[in-house]
Amino acid sequence: MAETAPFWSESERVRNAIVDMLLAAEDGYVSGQAMSESLGITRTAVWKHLQHLMELGFAIEAVHGQGYRLRGHPDILMAPLLRRRLPSACRLGQDAVWVPRVDSTNALAWQCAREGAPHGLVVSAGEQTGGRGRHGRSWFSPQGGLWMSVLLRRPIPLSRAAEVTLLASVAVRRAIGETTGLWPGIKWPNDIVHHGRKLCGILAEIRADGEVVEQVVLGIGINANIPADAFPPELRRTATSVLAETGTSVDRVALAAALLAAFDPWLEALADDRPAFAELAEEWRAANVTLGRWVRVATPTRLLVGVAERVDDRGVLYIRTESGEVCAVHSGDVLF
Ligand code: BTN
């Protein structure tokens, strides 16, 4: 499990508060004394937390008689860094846990859920040692990627659970487009692809009680700043990254904030049983790379071969097979 304590640990809370104070001072200084008084800890303890932050990549300048000043910060989804990029009305991402390394952010998010974490908690990591993909596959998760899981605690009708990942795929595509200028395609149900190579995968794990989904851990893995040659040879034909496609690193905090801000109201619509995917179907269709193509679809029960004809307002895919039969596919993997 995580190498650090969960999000409500005292050290995490104190470090977040220190970063908040440094950020609030903008270009000014915050004295060690002021931090120590406001946090109720000794100046030595303040200094230890500052050292820890510097080890994480925060550039903190100390000037005798003036205090500490923030000169730069790492591109990580630590709560204070993420929160300041989000609209205040966004319910997702106001709480966040970032760890340098974890087996799977989805697993850590479930642990946080069991310990009472709130709706919208974002769990992310610098790297994953056991990243989970769909259908029990593993997910290559080195440094440079955006590996995050969002804990959703809004009840959703089970019949509409599939919409969660479809909505997330539109949010991810929009966020990548807005922050990088690269507008990738969406392969049904929720792969984000560029020229046939995968840029992002989405894995939603749900806990349902009867007909209601009570909790979802929405895992999103974006191959953000991974150099092309960092992919193992067996993935090079099927995977790519934002960095490999654009030649530029993307600001992962901005990327995550953009996707959370887009996704938040859509999730609320779903929780209120209002139209959700239906409202975005045009955008999805314009971005999709699946419809109109001859495909093979591996469903949980069989392999279908035919033309991907349409997607309805709930995100169900319809395949017209060679015999003319039209089959509705609620979940599966599309293979070209
Ligand atoms: C897929 O197979 O396409 C889904 C991949 C999902 C990967 C992400 S990375 C963050 C989160 N944590 C995990 O262990 N998996 C998801």
Residues whose N, C-alpha, C, O or C-beta is under 5 A from the ligand:
A	BS01	BTN	S104 T105 N106 G130 G131 R132 G133 R134 W139 W147 M148 G201 I202 L203 G219 I220 G221
